[in-house]
Amino acid sequence: MPLPSVGRALARIGALRGLRSDPAQTGGDSRLAILEAIESAEEAVRVEDLSVATGLHANTVRGHLDALLASGRVTRVRDQRATRGRPHWLYSAATPGPVRDLARALDAELVSASASDVARLAAASWAEVGPAVPPAVSVDDAVDAATSALTEFGFDSVRNPVGDEITLQSCPYADLVADRPVICDIHAALLGQVLHQTAQPVALARMDVFPRPGLCVAHLDRADARPVRSVTPAADEDSPADVPPATGTTTTSPTTSAPTSTNAPTSTNAPSRRKK
């Protein structure tokens, strides 16, 4: 049975990030950053806290807070703790934030289920509320459809010219990944499901998590995009003799079609992770 609470939270985060393309609704990235900081906080926050979290001047933060108060997105109360001078305002989200919802839902599900089960079922639940992906007419069209779907799920997604990699930028869930790496497994399972829906011979080989902060790379397995051969640069005569040769070079014989890799992943459906 899909995990509706996790799926709904994932969908809400993606939808919220999608509002960045419409500054008229959000007041731009700065206001949305303030709203996200308030929604993800465990307790009410002050203007000074938001200024530090977002890097914005306190007066700029106050202006955006006034707009968020007027739209009903946040509420405020006076800080009753003993302080000198006039008490500060404390700001809270009018409704629970989707990032906090996702964190709590994942924590609850992981108590009774394995990470692999949570990833698979949460991805299925998320896919149900996401964009429909019809069968594609070619492998390239399938990769394009998957890239578009990931963008609608809240990422800035770009495919490479060969069509065997999709780069996922501006991850909406980056702040949660360190404590809840299962989120990356959910993303990998989701992409695998989207590619399966295209009914084309293309699948996710592996997901590289954060080779750069907030950026992941999905490597795709498609038989029609394998190189004839790969060339390793010749060693420079002036280079030190004790420098080890490069590893991980993929090569093929001109008479063969399938490449061999010296660092092939041990699993074809689990994301690989690198520290930020």
C-alpha positions in Angstrom: 0.0 0.0 0.0 1.5 3.4 -0.9 2.5 5.8 1.8 0.0 8.7 1.2 1.4 11.0 4.0 4.9 10.9 2.5 3.7 11.2 -1.0 1.5 14.2 -0.2 4.4 15.9 1.6 6.7 15.3 -1.3 4.2 16.7 -3.8 3.5 19.8 -1.7 7.2 20.6 -1.5 7.6 20.2 -5.3 4.5 22.4 -5.9 5.8 25.1 -3.5 9.2 25.2 -5.3 7.3 25.4 -8.6 5.9 28.8 -7.4 9.4 30.3 -7.9 8.5 30.7 -11.6 5.6 33.1 -10.7 7.1 36.0 -8.6 3.7 37.7 -8.6 2.3 35.0 -6.3 5.3 34.8 -3.9 7.0 38.1 -4.0 10.1 36.5 -5.5 12.7 34.1 -4.2 13.4 36.2 -1.1 9.8 36.0 0.2 9.6 32.3 -0.6 12.9 31.7 1.3 11.5 33.4 4.3 8.3 31.4 4.2 10.3 28.1 3.9 12.5 29.1 6.8 9.4 29.7 9.0 7.7 26.5 7.9 10.7 24.3 8.5 11.4 25.8 12.0 10.4 23.7 15.0 9.4 26.8 16.9 8.4 30.4 16.3 11.2 32.6 15.0 12.2 36.3 15.3 13.1 38.7 12.5 16.8 38.4 13.5 16.6 34.6 13.1 15.2 34.9 9.6 17.7 37.5 8.7 20.5 35.1 9.6 18.9 32.1 7.9 18.2 33.9 4.6 21.1 36.4 4.5 18.6 39.3 4.0 18.6 42.6 5.9 16.2 42.7 8.8 14.2 45.6 7.2 13.8 43.5 4.0 12.6 40.6 6.1 10.1 42.7 7.9 8.7 43.9 4.6 8.2 40.4 3.3 6.7 39.3 6.7 4.1 42.1 6.4 3.0 40.7 3.0 2.9 37.1 4.3 0.9 38.2 7.3 -1.6 40.0 5.0 -2.0 36.9 2.8 -2.5 34.7 5.9 0.6 32.5 5.3 2.1 33.3 8.7 1.0 34.4 12.1 2.8 36.3 14.9 2.6 36.8 18.7 4.6 38.8 21.1 7.6 37.1 22.8 6.6 36.8 26.5 10.0 35.9 27.6 11.7 38.4 29.9 13.7 40.8 27.8 14.8 44.4 28.1 12.9 46.9 26.0 10.0 46.2 23.7 9.2 42.5 23.2 10.0 41.0 19.9 7.4 39.5 17.5 7.6 35.7 17.0 6.5 34.4 13.6 5.0 30.9 12.8 3.5 29.3 9.8 -0.2 29.5 9.6 -0.3 25.8 8.5 2.4 23.1 9.1 5.2 23.3 6.6 5.5 20.6 4.0 9.2 20.1 4.8 8.4 19.5 8.4 5.5 17.2 7.4 7.8 15.1 5.2 10.4 14.8 7.9 7.8 13.6 10.5 6.1 11.3 8.0 9.3 9.6 7.0 10.4 9.2 10.6 7.1 7.5 11.4 7.2 5.2 8.5 10.8 4.1 9.0 9.9 2.8 12.5 7.9 0.0 11.0 9.3 -0.5 7.5 12.6 -0.8 5.8 14.1 2.1 3.8 13.8 0.2 0.6 10.1 -0.5 1.1 9.5 3.1 2.2 11.3 4.4 -1.0 9.4 2.1 -3.3 5.9 2.8 -1.8 6.5 6.5 -1.3 7.6 6.9 -4.9 4.4 5.1 -6.0 2.3 7.4 -3.9 4.1 10.5 -5.2 3.8 9.3 -8.8 0.0 9.0 -8.4 -0.3 12.8 -7.8 2.3 13.8 -10.3 2.2 14.4 -14.1 0.9 11.6 -16.4 3.7 10.1 -18.4 2.3 8.5 -21.6 4.3 5.9 -23.7 7.0 7.5 -25.7 7.7 6.9 -29.4 11.5 6.7 -28.9 14.2 6.4 -26.2 15.1 10.1 -26.7 11.4 11.1 -26.2 11.3 8.9 -23.1 14.3 10.8 -21.6 12.7 14.1 -22.5 9.5 13.0 -20.8 11.3 12.0 -17.7 13.3 15.2 -17.6 10.0 17.2 -17.9 8.4 15.1 -15.2 11.2 15.7 -12.8 10.9 19.5 -13.4 7.2 19.3 -12.5 8.2 17.3 -9.4 10.1 20.4 -8.2 13.7 20.0 -9.6 15.5 22.0 -12.2 16.2 19.1 -14.5 18.4 19.1 -17.6 19.4 16.1 -19.8 22.8 15.9 -21.5 23.1 15.9 -25.4 23.7 12.1 -25.5 20.5 11.5 -23.4 22.2 9.1 -20.9 22.3 11.5 -18.0 19.8 13.8 -16.3 21.1 16.5 -13.9 18.8 17.4 -11.1 19.6 20.9 -9.7 18.2 23.1 -6.9 17.0 20.0 -4.9 14.0 21.1 -2.8 14.9 18.4 -0.2 18.6 19.1 0.3 18.3 20.2 3.9 16.7 16.8 4.9 19.0 14.5 3.0 21.8 14.3 5.6 19.5 13.0 8.3 17.1 11.1 6.1 19.0 9.7 3.1 16.0 7.6 2.2 14.7 10.7 0.4 17.4 10.1 -2.3 16.2 6.5 -2.6 12.6 7.8 -3.2 13.8 10.1 -5.9 15.7 7.2 -7.6 12.6 4.9 -7.4 10.4 7.7 -8.7 12.6 8.3 -11.8 12.7 4.5 -12.3 8.9 4.4 -12.3 8.7 7.4 -14.7 11.1 5.8 -17.2 9.1 2.5 -17.0 5.9 4.3 -17.9 7.5 5.5 -21.2 7.5 1.8 -22.3 11.0 2.4 -23.9 14.2 0.4 -23.3 15.8 2.9 -20.9 16.3 2.6 -17.1 18.1 4.2 -14.2 21.6 2.7 -13.8 22.5 4.8 -10.7 22.0 8.2 -9.0 25.0 10.2 -7.9 23.9 12.2 -4.9 25.5 15.7 -4.4 28.7 15.5 -6.4 28.1 19.2 -5.9 25.8 20.7 -3.2 22.2 20.5 -4.2 22.9 18.7 -7.4 22.4 15.1 -8.4 23.1 13.2 -11.6 21.0 10.3 -12.8 22.9 7.9 -15.1 20.7 6.1 -17.5 21.1 2.7 -19.1 20.2 2.7 -22.8 21.8 0.3 -25.3 21.7 2.8 -28.2 23.9 5.3 -26.4 27.0 3.3 -25.7 30.3 4.5 -27.1 32.2 2.6 -29.8 35.4 3.2 -27.7 36.8 5.6 -25.1 40.3 7.1 -25.4 42.6 7.5 -22.5 45.1 10.4 -22.9 48.7 9.3 -23.3 51.0 10.0 -20.4 53.1 13.2 -20.6 56.8 12.5 -20.8 57.4 15.3 -18.3 54.8 14.0 -15.8 56.0 12.3 -12.5 56.5 8.6 -12.9 54.8 7.8 -9.7 51.5 9.3 -10.6 49.0 6.4 -10.7 46.9 6.0 -13.9 43.3 7.2 -13.9 40.7 4.8 -12.8 37.2 4.2 -13.9 37.9 4.4 -17.7 35.2 2.7 -19.7 36.6 1.1 -22.9 35.3 -1.2 -25.6 36.9 -3.0 -28.5 35.9 -1.6 -31.9 34.4 -4.9 -32.7 32.2 -5.1 -29.6 29.1 -3.2 -28.7 28.9 -3.5 -24.9 31.3 -1.4 -22.8 33.1 -2.7 -19.7 33.7 -0.5 -16.7 36.4 -0.7 -14.1 34.2 0.9 -11.5 30.7 -0.4 -12.4 28.2 0.1 -9.7 27.2 -2.9 -7.6 23.5 -2.0 -7.7 21.5 -0.6 -10.6 18.7 0.9 -8.6 20.3 2.4 -5.5 21.7 6.0 -5.5 25.3 6.5 -4.7 26.1 9.2 -2.2 29.0 11.6 -1.9 29.5 13.9 1.1 28.7 17.6 0.5 
